[in-house]
Amino acid sequence: MTPADDSTWRLPPIAVLLAAVLLVACAEIGGASMARFKLELARWARGAMLARPAVHGLVGVRDVDEPILDEALVKFDAGLRLFHMHAEGMGAVIVTTTLVATTLVRGAGARRLIVALITVGGAGYPLGYLLWSALIPRLGVESAKNTAEWLVWAPFGGAALVGLWMLTGAVAMRLVRR
């Protein structure tokens, strides 16, 4: 069987499948932990925010501070939930798209590049939500978001998108050649 044989699907490398399965496992552990330790996580985040009043714009007046803290805690929780959802989804995306790439992309170099970009980008991207949540209590919502965006979302998400567009182009070229 050669990569040009469309009648048989080829499995991606075992390391790719392992990365996808580990990502989904982390998503499930994260989701379960988020549910089990919701109160403890909220207390920790609130305490860390109260320890940095200037970062969060707290003024020491309960009527002013509580809405600010509530919004930051909602974003903190949202980041954890988004990690859970994106890690589950990207695990499935990694498996399906690398399966297509391994089967349909003829050039070995292009195939390896596409699989690597999708795997590394797809596995790294959801971690940005964990980073965002972890940094919110220390840096504030917007600074934490900017940090996660530049350190994780842009490079890893960009890698995954480039890999997906390359795969799209390779599949389109096969269709045109037929």
C-alpha positions in Angstrom: 0.0 0.0 0.0 1.3 3.4 -0.9 0.1 6.9 0.2 -1.5 7.2 -3.2 -3.8 4.3 -2.5 -7.1 5.8 -1.4 -8.8 2.5 -0.7 -7.0 2.0 2.6 -6.7 4.5 5.4 -3.3 4.8 7.0 -2.8 5.4 10.7 -0.8 8.5 11.8 2.4 7.9 13.7 1.8 6.4 17.2 3.3 9.5 18.8 0.6 11.6 17.2 -2.1 9.3 18.4 -0.6 9.3 21.9 -0.5 13.1 21.9 -4.2 13.2 21.0 -5.2 10.6 23.6 -3.1 12.4 26.3 -4.8 15.7 25.4 -8.3 14.2 25.7 -7.2 12.5 29.0 -6.0 15.8 30.3 -9.3 17.4 29.3 -11.2 14.8 31.2 -9.0 15.1 34.3 -9.3 18.9 34.1 -13.1 18.7 33.8 -13.4 16.3 36.7 -11.0 18.4 38.8 -12.8 21.6 37.9 -16.1 20.1 39.2 -14.6 18.5 42.3 -12.5 21.5 43.4 -14.7 24.3 42.1 -15.0 25.9 45.5 -11.3 25.5 46.4 -10.2 27.0 43.0 -12.5 30.0 43.4 -11.2 30.6 47.0 -7.6 30.4 45.8 -8.3 32.8 42.9 -10.2 35.3 45.0 -7.5 35.3 47.7 -4.8 35.9 45.1 -6.9 38.7 43.6 -7.4 40.3 47.0 -3.7 40.1 47.6 -3.1 42.3 44.4 -5.8 45.0 44.6 -4.0 47.4 42.3 -3.8 44.8 39.5 -7.5 44.3 39.6 -8.6 47.9 40.2 -9.9 47.1 43.7 -10.5 50.2 45.9 -11.5 48.6 49.2 -15.2 49.4 48.9 -17.3 46.3 48.8 -19.9 47.6 46.4 -17.2 48.6 43.9 -14.9 45.6 44.4 -17.4 42.7 44.4 -18.5 43.2 40.7 -14.8 43.3 39.7 -14.0 40.2 41.6 -17.1 38.4 40.3 -16.2 39.2 36.7 -12.6 38.0 37.2 -13.8 34.8 38.8 -16.2 34.2 35.9 -13.3 34.6 33.5 -11.1 32.3 35.6 -13.8 29.6 35.5 -14.4 30.2 31.8 -10.7 29.6 31.1 -10.8 26.3 32.8 -14.0 25.3 31.0 -12.5 26.4 27.7 -9.4 24.3 28.3 -11.7 21.3 28.9 -13.7 21.8 25.8 -10.8 22.7 23.5 -8.6 19.9 24.6 -11.4 17.4 24.0 -12.1 18.9 20.6 -8.5 19.3 19.5 -7.7 15.7 20.4 -10.4 14.6 17.9 -9.2 17.1 15.3 -5.6 15.9 15.6 -6.7 12.3 15.1 -9.0 12.9 12.1 -6.9 15.4 10.3 -3.6 13.6 10.7 -5.4 10.4 9.5 -6.4 12.3 6.3 -2.9 13.7 5.9 -1.2 10.4 6.4 -3.5 8.8 3.9 -3.9 11.4 1.2 -0.8 13.6 1.1 1.7 12.1 -1.3 4.9 13.9 -0.6 6.7 12.5 2.5 8.1 15.9 3.5 4.8 17.7 3.1 3.0 14.9 5.0 5.4 15.1 7.9 5.2 18.9 8.1 1.4 18.9 8.0 1.2 16.2 10.7 3.7 18.0 12.9 2.0 21.4 12.6 -1.4 20.0 13.3 -0.2 17.8 16.2 2.0 20.4 18.0 -0.3 23.3 17.3 -3.5 21.3 18.2 -2.0 19.9 21.4 -0.5 23.2 22.5 -3.4 25.5 21.8 -5.8 24.4 24.6 -3.0 25.0 27.2 -3.4 28.7 26.6 -6.7 28.5 28.4 -5.0 27.0 31.5 -2.3 29.6 31.3 -5.0 32.4 31.1 -6.9 31.1 34.1 -3.7 30.6 36.1 -2.5 34.2 35.4 -5.8 36.0 35.9 -5.4 36.2 39.7 -1.9 37.5 39.4 -2.0 39.8 36.3 -5.7 40.6 35.8 -8.0 39.5 33.1 -6.7 41.5 30.2 -3.0 41.1 31.0 -3.4 37.4 31.5 -5.3 37.1 28.2 -2.6 39.1 26.3 0.1 36.9 27.8 -1.7 33.6 26.9 -2.4 35.0 23.4 1.2 35.8 22.6 2.8 32.8 24.4 0.4 30.1 23.4 -2.7 30.9 21.3 -1.0 32.7 18.5 2.0 30.4 17.9 0.2 27.1 18.6 -3.1 28.1 17.1 -1.2 29.5 14.1 0.7 26.3 13.6 -2.5 24.3 13.7 -4.1 26.6 11.2 -1.2 26.6 8.8 -1.2 22.8 8.9 -4.9 22.6 8.3 -4.6 25.0 5.3 -1.8 23.0 3.9 -3.9 19.9 4.3 -6.8 21.6 2.6 -4.5 22.6 -0.3 -3.1 19.1 -0.7 -6.5 17.5 -0.7 -7.8 20.2 -3.2 -4.8 19.5 -5.5 -5.6 15.8 -5.5 -9.2 16.6 -6.4 -8.1 18.8 -9.3 -5.6 16.2 -10.6 -8.4 13.6 -10.8 
